[in-house]
Amino acid sequence: MASVSVKERVKVSQNWRLGRCREGILLKWRCSQMPWMQLEGDSLYISQANFILAYQFRPDGASLNRRPLGVFAGHDEDVCHFVLANSHIISAGGDGKIGVHKIHSTFTVKYSAHEQEVNCVDCRGGIIVSGSRDRTAKVWPLASGRLGQCLHTIQTEDRVWSIAISPLLRWSHLFSCPFVHSTRASSVCQALCKVLGREHAGQGSFVTGTACCGHFSPLRIWDLNRGQLMMHLGSDFPPGAGVLDVMYESPSTLLSCGYDTYVRYWDLRASVRKCVMEWEEPHDSTLYCLQTDGNHLLATGSSYYGVVRLWDRRQRACLHAFPLTSTPLSSPVYCLRFTTKHLYAALSYNLHVLDFQNP
């Protein structure tokens, strides 16, 4: 928003706060999908069946050029999840394989990763982590000469639905030491040393969100270098309270949501036994996905009628709800992404946009 006038910034901010927006449909497809998407610059990447398609936004940000910029294939079954990292697309497939696609070339490699579908994947600092229905999480190198060489196989005792690498890995690679010289980074590292133990805090970790059927806690944090359990989060989850989406905001804070209808905010510096804040979906619907602006705004997507909710994290109650389903069929919101002016929501049959710039 730096290039936007103060007047325009105030107007857009008020539109978000008051829930004033214009709804539109960017893409439609004929058969039911479980799409996932990512944004990068003026491009949108979205999965449809066993393909990932890249589209360019038009200048208004509320429409797309109809012809895809690129089509990335390679999986034999549907793409379950993907991330963008280092000019690569890392994809997880229902065929049990991981795909590595170079964005600006035809380079594509896929390799067998799990015995069942790969539900989730993340990549940071040259490391890929994957989670599967086969009750394992695995760690892989992204280096071209080592693709497909598993570094660690972790028995999670439960189906893995979501996964995320801590951003601390990036810092440790930049400074090559857990005790970095940057004042801000150093203070975080010192705090994490107290929580995680000095020998682990700078080495990198990742979190898995599981089905909460074979283990009492669906959220566990693992050491990337050793593949060992570092801690589990929470202690009062009901059986079946699986975590469908999890994301780090900083090396010490993360958000989770899932089947038990709650969004939970965790601060590892405060407690690993109890979250520091939680928000309940008022209609008792499973929460499939969440996004945050890193400040006060939080968006969630629920399992019924394509409902997107906006939350102010300083309040308990939901700010606004937007039911997006445009057909009699009820659809979950499988994925959410937003910019300063637009929110994008992927449902079973279409991709919606909420335009807060021109309501």
Secondary structure, DSSP 4 states (H G I P E B T S, - for coil): -TTS-HHHHHHHHHHHHHT--EEEEEEE-SS-----EEEETTEEEEEETTEEEEEEBPTTSS-B-SS-SEEE---SS-EEEEEEETTEEEEEETTSEEEEEETTSS-EEEEE--SS-EEEEEEETTEEEEEETTSEEEEEE-SGGGTT--SEEEE-SS-EEEEEE-THHHHHHHHSSSS-S-HHHHHHHHHHHHHH-TTTTTT-EEEEEE-SSSSS-SEEEEETTT--EEEEE-S-PPTT--EEEEEEEETTEEEEEETTSEEEEEETTT-SSS-SEEEE-TT-PPEEEEEE-SSSEEEEEESSTTEEEEEETTSSSEEEEEE---SSS-----EEEE-SSEEEEE-SSEEEEEESS--
